[in-house]
């Protein structure tokens, strides 16, 4: 029996760090946008190149495994050297692979990073979009939780069928949609949202799903779509959680950000871990913040994910108040 099976993408991430770029700000009626610019037609030297694994499915699988949970990963890896690299890294992290290798390329991301740590990610989804229902080993899906990260195309439809399977087997679902999915609207996601126990997303994604509103308004609207617990993060700003009885809020303590890649995955997986271990939202919030801040303080989505012992030491040292307000 697994504690969690994560269902999502797997990528090879390449971090390309260079000094030869500029940050350009554009202001229009929609607001201010930062653009990362490189000289056109130039050959640009890379100061440092780093290869790691990424993708919401594998990031959360590794986070949960390091926190001491029995974890399986379900996705589509493709074939070739990159696929083998991802496969070996997951096995090294003591994660059971319930995924399928197939023809085609594994997912691939190039993260362009500058001295100011402004980053742009170029992502090729590859085989990640090709998880079919017939690829799923349903007889092996004995778990307490599914964790759904963002998937598109055929893979999204397979997640919908997995949501129906979860409901039939009384398996709880944690769901972390991306901007790609959120911009498709709540109707597109209703089959999963209506069966979701824990929904974790950022403010931008929340607004894309239910329209612009204050944080508490967003929480109520999202909860009305089916989830029992809703979490809305907002970068370095105050984030909010709502369950059936209370609204929780917390302002994360400041930390030097080196690379934000994977921080959302670390927070969401650790929040889920806290709920599995203690069924306590305040504890889950603190566990999520500690692991997310460890990730943003270093390069790579997985490099400094914490063990449960390390995370607990961080929770004890964490200077952060969690405010709790009863819903009227």
C-alpha positions in Angstrom: 0.0 0.0 0.0 1.4 3.4 -1.0 1.0 6.5 1.0 0.9 8.5 -2.2 1.1 7.9 -5.9 2.0 11.0 -7.8 0.6 11.4 -11.3 2.4 14.0 -13.5 5.2 15.1 -15.7 8.9 14.1 -15.7 11.5 16.2 -17.3 15.3 16.6 -17.7 16.0 20.1 -16.5 19.0 22.0 -17.9 20.0 25.1 -15.9 22.0 27.5 -18.2 23.5 30.4 -16.1 24.9 33.4 -18.0 25.8 37.0 -17.3 24.9 38.1 -20.8 21.3 39.1 -20.5 19.1 42.1 -19.7 15.9 42.5 -17.8 13.4 44.7 -19.7 10.2 46.1 -18.2 7.1 46.8 -20.3 4.2 48.7 -19.0 0.8 48.5 -20.8 -2.9 48.7 -19.8 -2.7 45.1 -18.4 0.1 46.0 -16.0 3.9 45.6 -15.8 5.7 42.7 -17.5 9.4 41.7 -17.0 11.1 40.3 -20.1 14.4 38.5 -20.1 16.4 39.6 -23.2 19.5 38.3 -25.0 21.4 40.0 -27.8 19.9 38.9 -31.2 22.3 36.9 -33.5 25.0 36.6 -30.8 26.8 33.5 -29.5 26.4 33.8 -25.7 28.8 32.1 -23.3 27.2 30.0 -20.5 29.0 30.4 -17.1 27.6 27.2 -15.6 25.5 24.2 -16.9 23.7 21.9 -14.5 21.5 18.8 -15.3 18.8 17.7 -12.9 15.4 16.0 -13.1 12.2 18.1 -12.9 8.5 18.0 -13.6 5.6 18.2 -11.1 5.1 14.5 -10.9 8.8 13.6 -10.1 9.4 16.7 -7.9 6.6 15.9 -5.6 7.4 12.2 -5.6 10.9 12.9 -4.4 9.8 15.4 -1.8 7.3 12.9 -0.4 9.8 10.0 -0.4 12.5 12.1 1.4 9.9 13.0 4.0 9.5 9.3 4.7 6.5 8.2 2.7 6.0 5.1 0.5 5.7 6.7 -2.9 4.9 5.5 -6.5 5.2 7.6 -9.6 2.9 7.3 -12.6 3.6 9.1 -15.9 5.2 8.7 -19.3 9.0 8.8 -19.7 9.6 8.3 -23.4 12.9 6.5 -24.4 16.6 7.3 -24.8 19.3 8.7 -22.6 17.2 11.4 -21.0 14.5 8.9 -20.1 17.1 6.6 -18.6 18.6 9.5 -16.6 15.1 10.3 -15.1 14.4 6.6 -14.4 17.7 6.1 -12.5 17.2 9.2 -10.4 13.8 8.1 -9.3 14.9 4.6 -8.4 17.8 6.2 -6.4 15.2 8.1 -4.4 13.4 4.8 -3.5 10.3 5.6 -5.7 8.4 2.8 -7.3 8.0 3.4 -11.0 4.5 2.7 -12.2 5.2 4.6 -15.4 5.6 3.6 -19.0 8.5 4.0 -21.3 7.5 4.7 -24.9 8.6 5.9 -28.2 9.5 9.6 -28.4 11.4 12.0 -26.3 11.2 12.5 -22.5 10.1 15.9 -21.3 12.9 18.5 -21.4 13.2 22.0 -19.9 15.9 24.7 -20.4 16.0 27.1 -17.5 17.7 30.4 -18.5 19.2 32.0 -15.4 21.0 35.4 -15.0 23.1 37.0 -12.3 19.9 38.6 -10.9 18.3 35.1 -10.9 15.5 36.2 -13.2 14.6 33.0 -15.0 12.7 31.9 -18.0 11.8 28.2 -18.6 11.5 26.7 -22.1 9.6 23.5 -21.7 9.1 20.6 -24.2 6.3 18.3 -22.9 7.2 15.3 -25.1 6.0 12.0 -23.9 4.4 13.6 -20.8 1.3 14.4 -22.9 0.9 10.8 -24.0 -0.2 8.8 -20.9 -3.1 6.7 -22.0 -5.7 4.9 -19.9 -4.3 1.6 -21.2 -0.9 2.5 -19.9 -2.2 2.7 -16.3 -1.5 -0.5 -14.1 -4.8 -0.2 -12.2 -4.2 -3.4 -10.2 -1.1 -1.8 -8.7 -2.8 1.4 -7.7 -3.2 0.6 -4.0 -2.8 3.9 -2.3 -4.2 6.3 0.3 -3.7 9.4 -1.9 -3.2 10.4 -5.5 -1.3 13.6 -6.1 -2.2 15.1 -9.5 0.2 17.6 -10.9 -0.6 19.4 -14.2 -0.9 17.2 -17.3 -2.2 18.1 -20.7 -3.7 16.5 -23.8 -4.3 12.7 -23.5 -2.6 12.6 -20.1 -5.2 15.0 -18.7 -8.1 12.8 -19.9 -6.3 9.8 -18.2 -6.2 11.8 -14.9 -9.9 12.3 -15.2 -10.4 8.6 -15.4 -8.1 8.1 -12.5 -10.2 10.6 -10.5 -13.2 8.4 -11.1 -11.2 5.4 -10.1 -10.2 7.2 -6.9 -13.7 8.0 -6.0 -14.8 4.4 -6.4 -11.9 3.2 -4.3 -12.1 6.0 -1.7 -8.7 7.2 -2.5 -8.1 10.9 -1.7 -6.9 13.3 -4.3 -4.5 16.3 -4.0 -4.6 18.5 -7.1 -2.1 21.1 -8.1 -3.1 22.6 -11.5 -0.7 24.8 -13.4 -1.4 28.0 -15.3 -1.8 25.9 -18.5 -4.8 24.1 -16.9 -6.2 27.0 -14.9 -6.6 29.1 -18.0 -8.8 26.5 -19.6 -11.4 27.3 -16.9 -13.3 25.5 -14.1 -15.6 23.7 -16.5 -12.6 21.9 -18.1 -11.4 20.8 -14.6 -14.7 20.0 -13.0 -14.3 16.2 -13.2 -11.2 16.4 -11.1 -12.1 19.3 -8.9 -15.4 17.8 -7.8 -13.5 14.7 -6.5 -10.6 16.6 -4.9 -9.8 16.6 -1.2 -6.9 19.0 -1.3 -6.5 21.8 -3.9 -3.2 23.7 -3.9 -2.6 26.5 -6.4 -1.1 30.1 -6.6 -3.1 33.3 -6.7 -2.7 33.7 -10.5 -4.1 30.2 -11.1 -6.9 30.8 -8.7 -7.9 34.0 -10.5 -7.8 32.3 -13.9 -10.2 29.6 -12.5 -12.8 31.7 -10.7 -12.1 35.3 -11.6 -10.3 38.1 -9.7 -11.3 38.6 -6.1 -9.8 39.1 -2.6 -8.1 36.1 -1.1 -11.0 35.0 1.0 -13.4 35.4 -1.9 -11.2 33.2 -4.0 -11.1 30.6 -1.3 -14.9 30.4 -1.0 -15.3 30.2 -4.8 -12.8 27.5 -5.2 -14.2 25.5 -2.3 -17.5 25.7 -4.0 -16.1 23.7 -6.9 -15.7 20.6 -4.6 -12.4 20.5 -2.7 -12.6 20.1 1.1 -9.3 22.0 1.7 -8.1 24.9 -0.5 -4.6 26.4 -0.4 -3.7 29.6 -2.3 0.0 30.7 -2.3 1.2 34.1 -3.4 5.0 33.9 -3.6 6.6 35.8 -0.8 3.3 37.3 0.3 0.7 36.0 2.8 -0.9 32.8 1.8 -4.2 31.3 2.8 -5.8 27.9 3.6 -9.5 27.1 4.0 -11.1 24.0 5.4 -14.7 23.3 6.4 -14.5 25.5 9.5 -11.6 27.9 9.4 -9.5 30.2 7.3 -5.7 30.1 8.0 -3.2 32.7 6.9 0.6 33.0 7.3 3.3 35.3 6.1 6.4 33.3 5.2 9.6 34.7 6.7 12.0 36.4 4.2 14.7 34.2 2.6 17.3 34.8 0.0 16.0 33.4 -3.3 18.6 31.7 -5.5 16.2 29.7 -7.7 12.4 29.4 -7.4 12.1 26.3 -9.6 10.2 23.6 -7.8 9.3 25.7 -4.8 5.5 25.3 -5.4 5.9 21.5 -5.7 7.9 21.3 -2.5 5.3 23.3 -0.6 2.4 21.3 -1.9 4.0 17.9 -1.4 5.1 18.9 2.1 1.7 20.3 3.0 0.2 16.9 2.0 2.8 15.1 4.0 1.8 17.2 7.1 -1.9 16.3 6.6 -1.0 12.6 6.2 1.1 12.5 9.3 -0.9 14.6 11.7 -4.1 15.8 9.9 -3.2 19.3 11.2 -3.3 22.2 8.9 -1.1 24.5 11.0 1.6 21.8 11.1 1.1 21.2 7.3 1.6 24.9 6.6 4.9 25.0 8.6 6.2 21.8 7.0 5.4 23.2 3.5 7.1 26.6 4.2 10.3 25.0 5.6 10.8 22.7 2.6 9.9 25.3 0.0 12.4 27.8 1.5 15.1 25.1 1.4 14.4 24.7 -2.3 14.4 28.4 -3.2 17.7 28.9 -1.3 19.5 26.5 -3.8 19.6 25.6 -7.5 17.4 22.8 -8.8 13.9 21.6 -7.9 15.1 18.6 -5.9 18.7 19.2 -4.7 17.9 20.4 -1.2 14.6 18.7 -0.5 14.6 17.8 3.2 14.3 14.5 5.0 11.5 14.4 7.7 14.1 14.8 10.4 15.7 17.9 8.7 12.2 19.4 8.1 11.2 18.9 11.7 14.3 20.7 12.8 13.4 23.5 10.5 9.8 23.6 11.8 11.1 24.0 15.4 13.3 27.0 14.3 10.6 28.6 12.1 9.6 32.0 13.2 6.2 32.3 11.6 2.8 32.9 13.0 -0.2 31.0 11.6 -3.5 32.9 12.1 -6.7 31.1 12.4 -10.2 32.5 11.9 -13.5 30.7 12.2 -15.8 30.9 9.1 -19.0 32.6 10.0 
